[in-house]
Amino acid sequence: MSVPKRFLKSTLNDRQEAYCRHYVDRGGDVRNAMVLAGYDDDGSSKFRVAMHRLKHNPAVRDRIHQITRESFTSDAVEARECL
């Protein structure tokens, strides 16, 4: 199964980057992260399609994993400093 070309972009636009950060900050709340990133939740199928595309975009998922790892690393450093 081939990956659609729209998923092959390795760089994220500003809204996608904001979505990733809000997604991690909000504990994985997709809808809230999208709204905070500037997507218009008008209840339409257009919003749901955008949500699906973001959730399944490999570049977005990779960025979310990267932000999560950075967060855990930062937390571990802070915890060591407290000891």
PyMOL commands that set and color helices and strands:
alter all, ss='L'
color gray80, all
select helices_A, chain A and resi 5-7+14-25+30-36+45-56+58-82
alter helices_A, ss='H'
color red, helices_A
deselect
rebuild
show_as cartoon
